[in-house]
Amino acid sequence: MKHAGKETLTKIEPILKYLRQIPGTVERTPGCFYRGSSGFAHFHEDPAGIFADVKLNGKSFVRLRVSTKREQTQFLKAVKESLKVRTFSSRR
């Protein structure tokens, strides 16, 4: 499974736009996001679809399909929830 190219990244632009707005998140190369010195999310293209590898728990990547609008919405919801949990628990 190869990293997503320019054409594929264009198809998931709403996701990229959201990730770019997260404080502390940096897009080091197109479609590859870091939080601090650690990778946070990147994307792959495959005949089976478009996939995101994302660290929802802050530690290890999980792979989620993001080919359809519904899958993209679910991905964004999962990212938002994971950031709320990690932000809350880091304040303790």
C-alpha positions in Angstrom: 0.0 0.0 0.0 1.7 3.2 -1.1 1.4 6.7 0.4 -1.4 8.8 -1.1 -0.4 10.9 -4.1 -1.5 14.4 -5.0 -4.7 13.2 -6.8 -5.8 11.0 -3.9 -5.1 13.8 -1.4 -7.3 16.1 -3.4 -10.2 13.6 -2.8 -9.8 13.9 0.9 -9.2 17.6 1.1 -11.9 18.2 3.9 -9.9 15.8 6.2 -6.6 17.6 5.4 -8.2 21.0 6.0 -9.4 19.9 9.4 -6.1 18.3 10.4 -4.2 21.5 9.4 -6.3 23.5 11.9 -5.5 21.3 14.9 -3.2 23.3 17.3 0.1 21.5 17.6 -0.3 19.6 14.4 2.2 20.1 11.6 1.9 18.8 8.0 5.6 18.0 7.3 5.0 16.7 3.8 1.7 16.6 1.9 -0.8 14.4 3.8 1.7 13.5 6.6 0.9 15.1 10.0 2.9 15.2 13.2 2.1 16.2 16.7 5.4 17.2 18.3 8.1 14.9 17.1 5.7 11.9 16.6 3.7 11.0 13.5 0.0 11.5 13.9 -1.7 10.7 10.6 -0.9 9.9 7.0 -2.8 8.4 4.1 -2.5 5.5 1.7 -4.0 4.7 -1.7 -4.8 1.1 -2.7 -7.1 -0.6 -5.2 -9.3 -1.2 -2.2 -9.6 2.5 -1.5 -8.1 5.4 0.5 -6.9 4.6 4.0 -5.7 6.7 6.9 -3.2 5.6 9.5 -3.8 7.6 12.6 -2.8 7.5 16.3 -6.2 7.8 18.0 -4.7 6.7 21.3 -1.5 8.8 20.9 0.7 5.7 20.8 0.1 3.3 17.9 -1.4 3.7 14.4 -4.8 2.2 13.5 -5.9 2.0 9.8 -9.3 3.4 8.9 -10.8 3.5 5.4 -11.6 7.1 4.2 -12.8 6.5 0.7 -16.5 7.6 1.1 -17.9 10.8 2.6 -19.4 8.6 5.4 -16.0 7.1 6.1 -14.4 10.5 6.1 -17.1 11.8 8.6 -16.5 8.8 10.9 -12.7 9.4 10.7 -13.1 13.1 11.6 -15.4 12.2 14.5 -12.9 9.6 15.8 -10.0 12.1 15.6 -12.1 14.8 17.4 -13.0 12.4 20.2 -9.4 11.1 20.6 -8.1 14.7 20.9 -10.7 15.6 23.5 -9.7 12.5 25.6 -6.0 13.1 25.3 -6.3 16.8 26.1 -8.4 16.1 29.1 -6.2 13.3 30.5 -3.0 15.4 29.9 -4.4 18.1 32.3 -4.4 15.8 35.3 
